[in-house]
């Protein structure tokens, strides 16, 4: 069924839930400690040996890779975004966390910024986000895409570039620099702060389906 004929959406969010990331972290730490101890038992280098540490890091990395490979396909988030003609809500299980009424006016902010450090994705990828706001209730949704994928998005030109991130502002203020954001950048900064606090991540395909549904059904307030 095409997006234009969908009566509602129910999209899972957070492809890598916090609980999954903690398990991956513990897998690495367990492999690190286990590798160091095992190296000491076999070679008697001592737990402070540099070679033992390298072996521990290697074991931790292998255990992390195996954990991600086998658990990621089956470790599902219990958070969703549900969109109908009458409501747009963030769900945790069946519990509504936040909701807005799309039949009333909704303020829309769309932005992107470049990832400066390699983390879950490559350095140079984009965070592409949209925030729906009504009566001070924010529903920020975002995805992570490569520059090539971003350029291929049909609505790419609608996402303004955020040039100052919250951490950048903190760094500059700490040096005594007076930061005065322009009107547009201030709006993007506020939306990005909301995303950082409680934004939900979608896979790129789901994010584009979400955008198309909003454009097709809420063109009164969607840009």
N, C-alpha and C positions, 0 to 999 in steps of 0.2 A: 504494500500500500504506500502511495507517495506521501510525502510530508504534508502536502496541502490537504489531504483527506483524513489525516489523523485527528481523532476527536480529543485525545489526551496523550500525554507522555508520562512515562515512569522510568526515569534514567538512573541507574546506579552511579554513585560518585565515589571518589577516593579510591582509585585503582590500587594504590598501595596504602592500606589503612595504617594508622599509627601502631596498632597492635602487631601488624606484620613487620613493620620496620624495627620494632623492639625485638622481635624474635630473630630477625636477621642480625641485629647488633649483638644480641646475646650469643648467637652462633659464632660470630667472629671472635668475640671475647673468649668463649669456651674453647675454640680452636687454637687461639693464641696461647692461652694458659696451658692447654693440654699439650700443644706442640713443644713448648718450653720444657715442661715437666718430662715429657717423653724423651726429648733430646738429652736431658740431664741423666735420665735413667740409663740410656744406651751408651752415651759417650762420656759421661761424667765431666762435662764442661763447666758445670755449675749453672744455676738458674740465671745468673747475671751475664752469662756468656753472650757475646754479640752474635755468634753463629747460631746459638740456641734461640735467640730472639728472632733472627731471620727465619729459622725453621718454623717458629711459632706463628709468625706473620703469614708464611706460606700456607700452613695448615689452616689458619683462620680464614684466609682468602678462599681456599678450596671449599671449606665447609660453608662459607657464605654463599658461594656460587651454587653449591648443591641445594642449600636451603631455598634459595630464590627459585631455582629451576623446578623443584618438586612441590613447593608449597604455594608459590604465587598463583598457579592456575586454579587452585582449590580454595584459597583464602579469600573469601568474599567480604566486602564491606556491608554493613547494615544501614548505610546512609543512602538516601535517594533524593532526587528532585522530581516532584510531581507537578505537572502543568495541565490544567484544564481551562475551559473558557471562564470558569468562576474563581479559580485560585491558582497561585503559584506558591509552592510550599517546599521547605526543607524538611525531610523526614529522617528520623532515626528509628529504624524498625517501623512501627506503625504510629509512632508518636510524632506529632507536629512540633517542630522546633521553632520555626518562624514562617510567617505567611503574609502575602499581600493579595489585594483584590485587583485583578487586571481589568475589571470593568470601570475602575476609577483611574485617575491620572497616575502614571508611574514615571518617575524620573530615571533616565537611562544614561549610564556612563560606560564607555567602551575605550579600552586602552591596551597598550602592550609595552613591554620593555625587554631588553636583552639580558640574558643570564650571563653574568660576568665571571662566575666560577663554576667549574665542572662539579656537578653533584649527581643527581639521578639522571640527568641528561647532559648532552655535550655543551661546553661553553660556546656561546654564540647563538644558542636556541632562544626562542621567544616564550615569555609568558604572555598569553593573550586572554584578556578578561573582559567580562561584562558584569556590571552591578545594577540591579534593579532596586530602586529606593522609593519607599512610600511611608510618609509619617515617621521618618527617622528609623525605619526598619530596612536594613540592607540585606539583599540576597546576592552575594558575589559568587560568580561561577567563572572558572578559568580552565585553560588547558595548556599543555606544553607542546610546542611544535618547532620543527626545523625551519630555517629561513625559506627553504624551497616550498615546504608545505604551507607556510604562511602566505607566500606570494600567490599560491594557487587558490586560496580561499576567495570566494566570490565577494565577500564583504570586507576584504582586507583594508580597503581605504577608509573604513569607518572607525578604525582603531587608532586613536591618537597616541603618539609616543610619550610615555612618561619619562622625563629627563632627570628627575630627582626622586630617588627612592627614600623611604623613611630612614634607613640606616645612613644614607648619605647626608641627610639633613642633620641627624644627630652628630655625625662626625664633624660637619662644618660648624655647627653651633658650638661644639666643644672647643673649637679653635677660636671662638669669639667672632665668627663671621656672621653678619646680619643677613639672614635669608628672608627675602620677600618674594613669595611665589606669585606668579601671574594668576589671573582668574582661572584660566583653563588648567594650569598645572596644579593649582590649589584643589580644584575639583577632583582631578585625577589622584592627587596625593591622598585625599580623604577616602576615596573609593579603594585605593591600594591598601590603606591602613585597615579598612574593613575586611578586605580580602585576606590580609596577613593574619587577622585575628580569627576569622571564622569562615574563610572562603572554602568552596568545595571544588575539587578537581574532577573534570570529565576527560575521558579519552577523546582524542581529536575528532573522530567520527561522530561520537555522541554530542560533542560541543556544536558541531555544524548542524546536526539535526535539531538541537535545541534552538539555535539561532534562526533556522528556517521556520520552525514552528512559531516562534515569536513574531517574525516578519509576516507570516501568512495569516496569523490570527489576531494580532494586536497592532496592526498598522496605524491605529489612531495615535499611539504614543511611541512606537518603535521608530528610530531614525530611518 
